[in-house]
Amino acid sequence: MSAPTIFCPPAHARVRAVPAFTDNYLWLIRGSDGRSAVVVDPGDAAPIDDALRQEGLALTAILLTHHHPDHAGGVLALKAAWGCPVYGPRLEAIPGVDHALGDGDRIAPPGLGVEFEVIAVPGHTRGHIAYFAGALPDDGRPALFCGDTLFAAGCGRVFEGTPAQMLESLGRLAVLPGDALVYCAHEYTMANLRFAQAVEPENTLLAERVADATARRAAGLATVPSTIEIERYTNPFLRAGEPAVRQAAESRLGEAPASDVDCFAAIRAWKNVFR
């Protein structure tokens, strides 16, 4: 497997990032019929309504990864306006959800022309799920909508789960096809990359990614989506078995981590206080 050279590949033609709040991305996916759209994690209804109006689309479904308000806060308003079904995690009580989903479920949201596999990824929250499609219309690349579990060069905080759960969840995503585009929910990349370099200062590919992301942000461009392959090479939270990452964990623990879980927990705790 060769190292990636493009750190922020073009998004699928049918996927649009709708910015919200300070750094959220609400993902709007246009259907194959040219009239329908599905939104992932609409924390705010207003920017989604604006985007739908601009593109002349009708909202036909809402997909939720977890219960946090910046991901689910716009659900009831959008559901009332559009009468669309809402899909969300079975293990979380989210108002408005019609279709409760668990690991291994498959859904085909109306109007989209795409089937998603549901992947349980607990850790950030108790019931967090991700949505994976083997390909989107007009583009053969797979797509992963992963909420706050996997970020570009980072991962979410472990709020309701355990480090072991979070590491297992990240491992489930890391084995997806390398060309799968990773649609995370926040523009956290620069902060994540600064931390990643503190963990792996000798990672030359990581240095290249920092330069690329810095240029993109200076130009006012997003740094997502990335790909699973890019994350395997440059995301420390997917690299708990790598000697450099284990050495960094040892410097925090004062002893060698006894397992990959201990390594992950040490660097996640470090990230929580890193400035």
GINORFEN-V315974 format. One record per residue. N is the residue number from 1. SS is DSSP state (~ for helix, > for strand, _ for the rest). PHI is phi in degrees with one decimal (999 if undefined). OMEGA is omega in whole degrees, 0 to 359 (999 if undefined). Layout:
# GINORFEN-V315974
N:SS:PHI:OMEGA, N:SS:PHI:OMEGA
This chain:
# GINORFEN-V315974
1:_:999:180, 2:_:-84.4:180, 3:_:-69.3:179, 4:_:-69.3:178, 5:_:-119.3:178, 6:_:-112.4:188, 7:_:-92.7:178, 8:_:-140.1:184, 9:_:-67.5:177, 10:_:-58.7:176, 11:_:-67.1:171, 12:_:-57.9:183, 13:_:-60.6:183, 14:_:-93.2:182, 15:>:-110.1:180, 16:>:-123.3:173, 17:>:-84.2:177, 18:>:-108.9:182, 19:>:-65.5:178, 20:>:-151.6:180, 21:_:54.9:182, 22:_:-88.2:188, 23:_:-149.2:179, 24:>:-80.2:166, 25:>:-117.4:172, 26:>:-98.0:188, 27:>:-97.7:179, 28:>:-106.4:183, 29:>:-114.8:179, 30:>:-79.0:181, 31:_:-77.1:181, 32:_:-69.8:179, 33:_:-82.8:178, 34:_:78.2:182, 35:_:-120.5:186, 36:>:-100.1:176, 37:>:-150.7:176, 38:>:-121.6:178, 39:>:-117.1:177, 40:>:-107.7:174, 41:_:58.0:179, 42:_:-80.1:179, 43:_:-68.0:180, 44:_:-137.9:182, 45:~:-76.2:190, 46:~:-59.7:181, 47:~:-65.8:176, 48:~:-70.4:176, 49:~:-57.8:179, 50:~:-62.3:181, 51:~:-64.9:178, 52:~:-62.3:179, 53:~:-65.1:180, 54:~:-60.5:185, 55:~:-100.0:178, 56:_:65.7:184, 57:_:-112.3:174, 58:>:-110.5:180, 59:>:-77.8:184, 60:>:-111.4:177, 61:>:-168.1:175, 62:>:-124.0:177, 63:>:-113.8:180, 64:_:-118.9:177, 65:_:-94.1:180, 66:_:-164.6:195, 67:_:-89.4:186, 68:_:-58.7:187, 69:~:-57.7:180, 70:~:-73.3:176, 71:~:-113.6:186, 72:~:-120.6:187, 73:_:-66.0:181, 74:_:-97.3:188, 75:~:-61.4:187, 76:~:-63.6:179, 77:~:-65.7:180, 78:~:-68.3:179, 79:~:-65.1:179, 80:~:-65.3:183, 81:~:-74.5:189, 82:~:-114.0:180, 83:_:61.8:186, 84:_:-96.1:177, 85:>:-71.0:180, 86:>:-122.6:179, 87:>:-107.6:180, 88:>:-160.3:185, 89:>:-69.6:182, 90:_:-64.4:187, 91:_:-89.2:178, 92:_:-129.8:181, 93:_:-88.0:181, 94:_:-116.5:179, 95:_:-56.0:176, 96:_:97.6:182, 97:_:-71.6:177, 98:_:-97.8:185, 99:>:-122.2:181, 100:>:-86.7:190, 101:>:-117.7:175, 102:_:-133.8:185, 103:_:-56.0:177, 104:_:88.5:176, 105:_:-64.1:175, 106:>:-127.1:181, 107:>:-132.7:175, 108:_:-128.2:183, 109:_:-55.5:184, 110:_:-59.6:176, 111:_:83.5:188, 112:_:-86.3:183, 113:_:75.6:182, 114:_:-137.6:173, 115:_:-105.6:177, 116:>:-109.7:167, 117:>:-96.0:179, 118:>:-92.6:179, 119:>:-119.2:177, 120:>:-73.6:181, 121:_:-134.6:181, 122:_:-67.3:180, 123:_:145.2:175, 124:_:-63.2:168, 125:_:-129.9:186, 126:_:-63.3:187, 127:_:-116.8:184, 128:_:-50.3:175, 129:>:-127.8:174, 130:>:-125.2:180, 131:>:-119.3:182, 132:>:-122.9:176, 133:>:-119.5:180, 134:_:-65.3:176, 135:_:-169.2:173, 136:>:-105.0:181, 137:_:-54.1:177, 138:_:68.3:182, 139:>:-156.4:184, 140:_:-77.4:184, 141:_:-76.3:175, 142:_:-67.8:180, 143:>:-138.2:178, 144:>:-125.6:173, 145:>:-108.0:196, 146:>:-117.5:174, 147:>:56.7:183, 148:_:-110.3:177, 149:_:-84.2:180, 150:>:-111.8:174, 151:>:-112.1:170, 152:_:-63.3:180, 153:_:67.2:181, 154:>:-158.9:175, 155:>:-149.5:180, 156:_:-74.1:173, 157:_:-66.4:179, 158:_:-91.8:184, 159:_:-90.7:188, 160:_:-110.6:180, 161:_:-103.6:180, 162:_:-122.5:174, 163:~:-56.4:179, 164:~:-63.1:178, 165:~:-63.8:183, 166:~:-64.7:179, 167:~:-63.4:178, 168:~:-63.7:179, 169:~:-62.6:178, 170:~:-63.0:177, 171:~:-63.7:178, 172:~:-66.9:178, 173:~:-78.7:184, 174:~:-65.2:181, 175:_:-92.7:174, 176:_:-68.5:181, 177:_:-52.6:184, 178:_:-60.3:182, 179:_:-88.0:178, 180:_:-64.4:178, 181:>:-76.3:184, 182:>:-100.9:178, 183:>:-100.4:177, 184:>:-86.4:192, 185:_:-103.0:182, 186:>:-142.6:173, 187:_:-92.6:181, 188:_:-107.1:197, 189:~:-62.5:184, 190:~:-63.2:178, 191:~:-63.7:179, 192:~:-64.5:181, 193:~:-67.9:177, 194:~:-60.3:178, 195:~:-68.6:180, 196:~:-57.4:178, 197:~:-70.0:175, 198:~:-66.7:179, 199:~:-77.5:183, 200:_:-126.7:183, 201:_:-64.4:182, 202:_:-96.4:181, 203:_:-77.7:185, 204:~:-68.3:178, 205:~:-67.2:176, 206:~:-62.7:177, 207:~:-61.2:178, 208:~:-65.4:179, 209:~:-66.5:177, 210:~:-59.9:180, 211:~:-61.8:180, 212:~:-64.3:182, 213:~:-65.9:179, 214:~:-61.1:179, 215:~:-65.3:180, 216:~:-63.1:182, 217:~:-67.4:178, 218:~:-62.4:179, 219:_:-90.0:180, 220:_:76.8:182, 221:_:-101.4:177, 222:_:-74.8:176, 223:_:-107.8:176, 224:_:-126.2:8, 225:_:-78.6:166, 226:>:-109.5:174, 227:>:-131.6:177, 228:~:-59.4:181, 229:~:-62.4:178, 230:~:-58.3:181, 231:~:-66.2:179, 232:~:-59.8:184, 233:~:-87.0:193, 234:~:-129.5:182, 235:_:-100.0:185, 236:~:-61.8:183, 237:~:-78.1:171, 238:~:-100.3:190, 239:_:-127.4:183, 240:_:-64.4:178, 241:_:-91.4:182, 242:_:-78.6:183, 243:~:-55.5:182, 244:~:-65.6:180, 245:~:-71.2:178, 246:~:-66.6:177, 247:~:-65.1:178, 248:~:-64.1:178, 249:~:-64.6:179, 250:~:-61.5:179, 251:~:-65.2:178, 252:~:-85.0:184, 253:~:-83.9:186, 254:_:83.4:177, 255:_:-159.4:181, 256:_:-64.7:177, 257:_:-62.0:184, 258:_:-75.3:184, 259:_:-157.4:175, 260:~:-63.2:178, 261:~:-63.5:178, 262:~:-62.3:178, 263:~:-63.2:179, 264:~:-59.0:182, 265:~:-59.9:181, 266:~:-66.7:182, 267:~:-76.4:175, 268:~:-66.7:177, 269:~:-63.1:178, 270:~:-63.4:180, 271:~:-59.9:181, 272:~:-59.6:183, 273:~:-115.2:184, 274:_:-74.2:177, 275:_:-130.4:999
